[in-house]
Amino acid sequence: MSRKTKTPGATKSRRVSKSKREVGGAKAEARASNSKACPTGLAIPRIFTKKGEDVLANVKYARRGTKITNPDGSIVFQMDGAEIPADWSQLATDIMISKYFRKAQVPQYAEGADPIKSEPLKDEDGNVIYGPERSARQVVNRLAGCWRHWGEKYGYFKTAEDAQAYYDEMSFMLINQYAAPNSPQWFNTGLAWAYDLKGPSQGHYYVDPDTAKLTKSKDAYTHPQPHACFIQHVSDDLVGKGGIMDLWTREARLFKYGSGTGTNFSKLRGSGEPLSGGGQSSGLMSFLRVGDRAAGAIKSGGTTRRAAKMVCLDLDHPDIETFINWKAHEEDKAKILIDAGLPADFNGEAYGTVSGQNSNNSVRVPSEFIDSVRGDGDWHLRWRTDRNHISKTVKARDLWNQIAKAAWQCADPGVQYDTVINDWHTCPQDGRINASNPCSEYMFLDDTACNLASLNLIKFFDKEKAEFDVPAIKHATRLWTMTLEISVLMAQFPSEEIAQKSYDYRTLGLGY
């Protein structure tokens, strides 16, 4: 039945034929009828739910709002009347509404209606009214439903009943805060599946599961970007493929959809090194400042969060001393501006004026360097264009002290023990580990990606018995590992290399 009520905050409607875009209950029923059995698929037992019950409808909800403000009191974001589980904290409410709700192009529903099963609101001309997501169950449904869709399509479930059990169990864990995937899943997963959102292609690639062929994405969301952690290479080339400017483009594709990326920049020649066309290089730092500004301008996920970026550098790079002290030096400049009266907030003008504020910086420390520190030996800095050319020799202890002082002053650079990391490498025959993602929990080959999820162990702990529900943890671990694997299957990536390697290695991470 057509409704003509206008929802506050809704946008101008657009006509979409029902044959092209089914919504609400009709959509759910149509997709359920497409379920198919796969004899080699997995059986999904139920622990948290019962067959036939509506998991999301059985939750007690409350109408809540959120208001995010700047230190000066100005409002960054505000929404009232969102449908949130009644037992969620205000912090969880704030994160869900301000970060994870899709802010536009979502069908609107009458207040109190089930946003999964009900027909959407329509204007006087019969067009669906669009606006933001307004219910946590909309978000949970688009995630669990999308995972189920891809899992069914490619034979992950033994029967349609197993697929429904998977959807119910995953929905239960999400809505009851037993577990959560990494942020890009919340931002991107299910937008095409649930709302038929596509958007123009952004230059991403995926490996077609049907043909195993590398394919360029035709739109932004049919294959979402669910991975949070990326490691990318950069070559010593200004504008060529795989070079410096190409890296900024690839990083932009990641930041736009809420992901983070790390790169080892040690291939870039240092200041004063010769250029092939004559002249001298401006050095590594001039390009790092460009990347820093680009990350700060794009943010990460638009309205969702800041860019997440890791910059790694080998300890024998000619510009290593400048790199080590980069942030500490910029902090000194910011302090001068703050003392002169500019706001001390990290989003304020003082920190916005200086560079180096949009990445985590880390140095790659080989065991040979630690041996030199212990023996009070020398350490050679070498040209990138000619590794036999020593540009400078420093005392290892002096360099180590610079690292320690800078880290004490501003928490950067971090230290990554290159030799030990590569000693623990699980695929050493395929290349060395040169860098990490921004948080450094993912260390693997260049041009790969990892998608993450975490279990909330408190939910599995029985306080009265003082013990964990181990069978439930094992069950949740199995389902979430399946989910992360399905996410690799459905994902798109910012470059051909990352798409192929992620398909081949299928790296994923489940924690707690």
C-alpha positions in Angstrom: 0.0 0.0 0.0 1.3 3.4 -0.9 2.1 5.7 2.0 2.3 9.5 1.5 3.9 10.5 4.8 7.1 12.5 4.5 9.9 11.3 6.8 12.1 14.2 8.3 15.5 14.2 6.6 14.4 12.2 3.6 15.6 13.2 0.2 13.7 13.8 -3.0 12.3 10.5 -4.2 13.2 8.8 -7.4 11.1 6.3 -9.4 12.4 2.8 -9.5 10.4 0.0 -11.0 9.6 -2.9 -8.7 10.8 -5.4 -11.2 14.3 -3.8 -10.9 14.3 -3.0 -7.3 12.3 -5.1 -4.8 12.2 -3.8 -1.3 11.0 -4.8 2.2 9.3 -8.1 2.7 8.9 -8.8 -1.0 12.6 -8.5 -1.4 13.3 -10.8 1.5 10.9 -13.4 0.2 12.2 -13.3 -3.3 15.7 -13.9 -2.1 14.7 -16.7 0.3 13.1 -18.5 -2.6 16.4 -18.4 -4.5 18.1 -20.5 -1.9 19.8 -23.6 -3.4 21.3 -26.7 -1.9 25.0 -27.7 -2.3 25.9 -31.2 -1.2 29.5 -30.2 -0.6 28.5 -27.1 1.4 28.7 -26.7 5.2 26.0 -27.6 7.7 25.2 -24.8 10.1 24.0 -25.9 13.6 22.1 -23.4 15.7 23.3 -22.4 19.2 22.0 -18.9 19.7 18.7 -19.1 17.7 15.8 -21.4 17.0 14.4 -22.3 13.6 11.5 -20.1 12.5 12.1 -17.3 15.0 12.6 -13.7 13.7 15.9 -12.9 15.4 15.9 -9.1 14.7 12.2 -8.7 15.5 12.6 -10.4 18.9 15.0 -7.7 20.2 13.8 -5.0 22.4 14.5 -1.6 20.8 14.4 2.0 22.0 14.3 5.3 20.1 17.5 7.1 20.6 19.5 10.0 19.3 23.1 11.0 19.0 24.9 14.3 18.8 28.6 14.6 18.0 30.1 18.0 18.7 33.5 19.7 18.3 35.4 21.0 21.3 33.9 24.4 20.7 30.4 23.0 20.9 29.6 23.1 17.2 27.6 20.1 16.0 29.3 17.7 13.6 26.5 15.2 13.3 23.0 14.8 14.9 20.2 12.3 14.4 17.2 11.7 16.6 14.7 8.8 16.8 17.0 6.0 15.6 15.9 2.4 16.4 18.7 0.9 18.6 18.6 -2.2 20.9 17.6 -1.0 24.3 20.5 -2.6 26.1 23.2 -0.9 24.0 25.3 1.8 25.7 25.2 5.4 24.5 28.7 5.0 23.1 27.6 2.0 21.0 24.6 4.0 19.9 26.7 7.0 18.9 29.1 4.8 16.8 26.3 2.9 15.1 24.3 6.1 14.1 27.1 8.4 13.3 29.6 6.0 11.7 27.8 2.9 10.4 24.3 4.1 9.3 24.2 4.8 5.6 23.4 8.5 5.3 21.5 8.6 2.0 19.7 6.6 -0.7 18.0 4.2 1.7 14.2 3.5 1.5 12.3 5.2 4.4 9.7 3.5 6.5 6.9 4.6 8.8 7.9 5.1 12.4 7.4 1.8 14.3 7.3 -0.3 11.1 9.7 -3.2 10.6 12.3 -1.8 8.2 13.1 -5.3 6.9 9.6 -6.6 6.1 7.5 -3.5 5.6 6.8 -1.7 2.4 8.6 1.7 2.2 7.1 5.1 2.3 6.1 6.6 -1.0 5.3 10.2 -2.1 2.0 11.3 -3.8 3.3 10.1 -7.2 4.0 6.6 -5.9 7.8 7.0 -5.8 9.8 5.5 -3.0 11.1 8.1 -0.5 14.8 7.8 0.3 16.9 9.0 3.2 19.4 7.5 5.8 19.3 4.2 7.6 17.4 4.7 10.8 17.5 1.3 12.5 20.3 -1.0 13.7 18.4 -4.0 12.3 18.7 -2.5 8.8 22.5 -2.5 9.2 22.6 -6.0 10.6 20.3 -7.3 7.9 22.3 -5.8 5.1 25.5 -7.3 6.5 24.3 -10.8 7.4 22.0 -10.9 4.3 24.8 -10.0 1.9 27.2 -12.6 3.4 24.4 -15.2 3.1 23.8 -14.1 -0.5 27.4 -14.6 -1.6 27.7 -17.8 0.5 24.7 -19.3 -1.1 25.7 -18.3 -4.6 29.0 -20.1 -4.3 28.1 -23.2 -2.4 29.2 -22.5 1.1 26.0 -23.9 2.6 24.7 -27.5 2.4 21.0 -26.6 2.2 18.8 -23.6 2.2 18.0 -24.3 5.8 21.7 -24.1 6.6 21.9 -20.8 4.8 19.0 -19.5 6.9 20.6 -20.8 10.1 23.8 -18.9 9.2 21.9 -15.7 8.6 20.0 -16.0 11.9 23.1 -16.9 14.0 25.2 -14.1 12.4 22.3 -11.6 13.0 22.0 -12.7 16.6 25.7 -12.1 17.2 25.7 -8.7 15.6 22.6 -7.3 17.2 23.5 -8.7 20.6 27.2 -7.5 20.4 28.7 -10.9 20.5 31.1 -10.0 17.7 31.7 -7.4 15.0 33.6 -7.2 11.7 36.0 -4.4 10.8 34.6 -1.0 9.9 34.6 -1.2 6.1 32.1 -4.0 6.4 29.8 -1.7 8.3 30.4 1.1 5.8 30.1 -0.8 2.5 28.8 -4.4 2.7 25.3 -5.0 1.6 24.6 -1.6 0.1 24.0 -3.1 -3.4 22.4 -6.3 -2.0 19.9 -4.5 0.4 19.3 -1.1 -1.4 20.5 -1.7 -5.0 23.1 1.0 -4.6 25.8 0.8 -7.3 27.6 4.1 -7.9 30.2 4.6 -10.6 33.2 2.4 -10.9 36.2 3.8 -8.9 38.9 1.8 -10.6 38.7 -1.3 -8.4 39.3 -4.9 -9.5 38.2 -8.4 -8.4 38.8 -12.0 -9.4 35.6 -13.4 -10.8 34.9 -16.5 -8.7 33.1 -18.2 -11.7 36.1 -17.8 -14.1 39.0 -17.1 -11.8 39.8 -14.2 -14.1 40.9 -10.7 -13.0 38.0 -8.3 -13.7 37.5 -4.6 -13.5 34.6 -3.6 -11.3 31.6 -2.1 -13.1 30.3 -0.2 -10.1 31.2 0.7 -6.5 29.2 -1.7 -4.4 28.1 -4.9 -6.1 31.5 -6.1 -5.0 32.1 -4.1 -1.8 35.3 -3.1 -0.2 35.1 -5.0 3.2 38.8 -5.2 3.9 40.3 -2.9 6.5 44.0 -3.7 6.2 46.1 -3.2 3.1 49.9 -3.3 2.3 50.9 -1.7 -1.0 54.2 -1.3 -2.8 55.6 1.8 -4.4 58.3 2.0 -7.0 60.8 4.8 -7.6 58.8 6.3 -10.4 57.0 9.6 -10.4 54.0 9.0 -12.6 54.2 5.5 -13.9 52.0 2.5 -12.9 53.0 1.4 -9.4 54.8 4.7 -8.8 54.4 7.6 -6.4 51.4 9.4 -7.9 49.8 6.1 -8.6 50.1 5.1 -5.0 48.2 8.3 -3.9 45.4 7.2 -6.3 45.3 3.7 -4.9 45.4 5.1 -1.3 42.4 7.4 -2.2 40.4 4.4 -3.3 41.0 2.8 0.1 40.4 5.9 2.3 37.2 6.7 0.5 35.6 3.5 1.6 37.1 3.5 5.1 40.2 1.2 4.8 43.8 1.8 5.8 47.0 1.1 4.1 50.8 0.8 4.7 53.8 1.1 2.4 57.5 0.8 2.7 59.0 3.8 0.9 62.6 2.7 0.9 62.8 2.3 -2.9 62.4 6.1 -3.3 65.8 7.7 -3.7 67.1 10.1 -1.1 67.7 13.8 -1.2 70.6 14.6 -3.6 70.6 11.3 -5.4 71.0 11.6 -9.2 68.0 11.5 -11.5 68.1 9.6 -14.8 67.4 12.8 -16.8 70.0 14.8 -14.9 69.8 16.8 -11.8 69.2 15.6 -8.2 66.2 14.1 -6.4 64.3 16.3 -4.0 64.3 13.3 -1.7 61.8 11.1 0.0 60.3 13.7 2.4 59.0 16.0 -0.3 56.8 13.1 -1.5 55.7 12.0 1.9 54.4 15.5 2.6 52.3 15.2 -0.5 50.9 11.9 0.6 50.2 13.2 4.1 48.2 16.1 2.7 46.2 13.9 0.4 45.3 11.6 3.3 44.3 14.5 5.4 42.1 16.0 2.7 40.3 12.7 1.8 39.7 11.5 5.3 38.6 7.9 5.5 35.1 6.9 4.5 34.1 10.5 4.0 31.9 11.2 7.1 33.1 8.0 8.8 36.6 8.4 10.0 40.1 9.8 9.3 42.5 8.2 6.9 44.6 5.3 8.3 48.1 5.3 6.8 51.4 3.6 7.7 54.7 4.9 6.4 57.7 2.5 6.8 61.3 3.1 6.0 64.4 1.0 6.1 67.0 2.1 8.5 69.8 2.5 5.9 67.8 5.0 3.7 69.7 8.3 3.1 66.8 10.3 4.5 66.3 8.2 7.6 67.3 10.8 10.1 64.9 13.4 8.7 62.2 10.8 8.7 62.8 9.8 12.3 62.5 13.3 13.5 59.8 14.4 11.1 56.8 14.3 13.5 58.8 15.5 16.5 59.9 18.6 14.5 56.4 19.2 13.3 55.1 18.9 16.9 57.6 21.6 17.9 56.1 23.9 15.2 52.6 23.1 16.4 53.5 24.0 19.9 54.7 27.4 18.8 51.4 28.0 17.1 49.4 26.8 20.1 51.4 29.0 22.4 50.6 31.9 20.0 46.9 31.3 20.6 45.7 28.7 18.1 43.5 25.8 19.5 45.4 22.8 20.8 42.8 20.4 19.4 44.4 17.9 16.9 41.7 18.9 14.4 42.5 22.5 14.9 44.4 25.0 12.8 47.8 24.5 14.5 48.0 20.8 13.7 46.3 21.4 10.3 49.1 23.8 9.4 52.0 21.4 10.1 52.7 18.2 8.2 53.0 14.5 9.2 49.7 14.3 11.1 48.0 11.7 8.9 50.2 8.6 9.2 51.8 6.3 11.6 55.5 6.2 10.9 57.8 3.2 11.6 61.4 2.3 11.0 62.4 -1.2 9.8 65.2 -2.4 12.2 67.3 -5.3 11.1 69.2 -7.5 13.6 72.5 -6.2 12.3 71.6 -2.7 13.5 70.9 -3.9 17.0 74.3 -5.7 17.0 75.9 -2.4 16.0 74.1 -0.6 18.8 75.4 -3.2 21.3 78.9 -3.0 19.9 78.9 0.8 19.6 79.5 0.4 15.9 78.9 2.4 12.7 75.8 2.3 10.5 75.9 3.2 6.8 73.2 5.0 4.9 73.1 4.0 1.3 71.8 5.4 -2.0 68.8 3.7 -3.5 70.3 4.0 -7.0 73.6 2.5 -6.0 73.6 0.4 -2.8 77.4 0.3 -2.8 77.4 4.1 -2.5 77.5 5.2 1.2 75.9 8.6 1.5 76.7 8.9 5.2 78.0 6.9 8.1 76.5 7.5 11.6 77.0 5.9 15.0 74.4 3.2 15.5 73.8 4.3 19.1 73.2 7.9 18.0 70.6 6.8 15.5 69.0 4.6 18.1 68.9 7.5 20.5 67.2 9.7 17.9 64.5 7.0 17.5 64.0 6.8 21.2 63.8 10.5 21.8 61.4 11.1 18.9 59.2 8.3 20.1 59.2 9.7 23.6 58.3 13.1 22.3 55.5 12.3 19.9 55.1 8.5 19.9 56.6 8.1 16.4 58.4 6.4 14.8 57.4 3.0 15.8 59.9 0.1 15.5 59.4 -2.9 13.3 62.0 -5.6 13.8 62.5 -6.5 10.1 64.7 -9.6 10.6 62.5 -11.2 13.2 59.3 -10.4 11.2 60.7 -12.2 8.2 62.0 -15.1 10.3 58.4 -15.7 11.2 57.1 -15.2 7.7 54.6 -17.9 6.7 55.2 -17.6 3.0 58.9 -16.6 2.7 59.3 -18.2 -0.8 56.9 -15.7 -2.3 58.7 -12.5 -1.2 59.7 -10.7 1.9 57.6 -8.7 4.4 58.4 -5.0 3.9 55.6 -3.2 5.7 52.4 -3.5 7.7 49.0 -2.0 7.8 48.5 1.2 9.9 47.9 -0.7 13.2 50.7 -3.2 12.5 48.8 -6.4 13.3 48.8 -7.4 9.7 52.3 -8.1 8.3 52.5 -9.9 5.0 53.5 -9.5 1.3 53.2 -6.2 -0.5 49.9 -5.8 -2.4 47.8 -7.9 -0.2 44.8 -7.2 2.0 43.2 -8.6 5.2 39.7 -8.4 6.6 39.1 -8.6 10.3 36.5 -9.4 12.9 36.5 -9.7 16.7 34.6 -11.7 19.3 33.4 -10.0 22.4 34.6 -12.6 25.0 32.6 -11.1 27.8 29.4 -12.3 26.0 30.7 -15.9 26.2 31.6 -15.7 29.9 29.2 -17.1 32.6 29.9 -14.9 35.7 28.0 -17.3 38.1 30.0 -20.3 37.0 33.2 -18.3 36.3 33.8 -20.1 33.1 33.7 -19.5 29.3 31.1 -21.2 27.1 33.7 -22.9 25.0 31.3 -24.7 22.6 29.7 -21.3 21.8 33.1 -19.7 21.2 34.1 -22.6 18.9 30.8 -22.2 17.0 31.2 -18.4 16.7 34.8 -18.8 15.6 33.7 -21.2 12.8 30.9 -18.9 11.6 33.1 -15.8 11.6 35.9 -17.6 9.8 33.4 -18.5 7.1 32.2 -14.9 7.0 35.7 -13.6 6.5 36.3 -16.2 3.8 33.1 -15.2 2.1 34.2 -11.6 2.3 37.4 -12.4 0.4 35.2 -14.0 -2.3 32.9 -11.0 -2.7 35.4 -8.2 -2.3 36.9 -5.7 -4.8 40.4 -4.1 -4.4 42.2 -0.9 -5.4 44.6 -2.5 -7.8 45.0 -5.6 -10.0 47.9 -6.9 -8.0 46.0 -6.7 -4.7 42.9 -8.3 -6.2 44.9 -11.3 -7.5 47.0 -11.8 -4.4 44.1 -11.5 -2.0 42.2 -14.1 -4.0 45.3 -16.4 -4.0 46.4 -16.0 -0.3 42.9 -15.2 1.2 44.4 -13.6 4.3 42.0 -12.9 7.2 42.1 -12.2 10.9 39.7 -13.2 13.7 40.5 -11.9 17.1 38.8 -10.9 20.4 
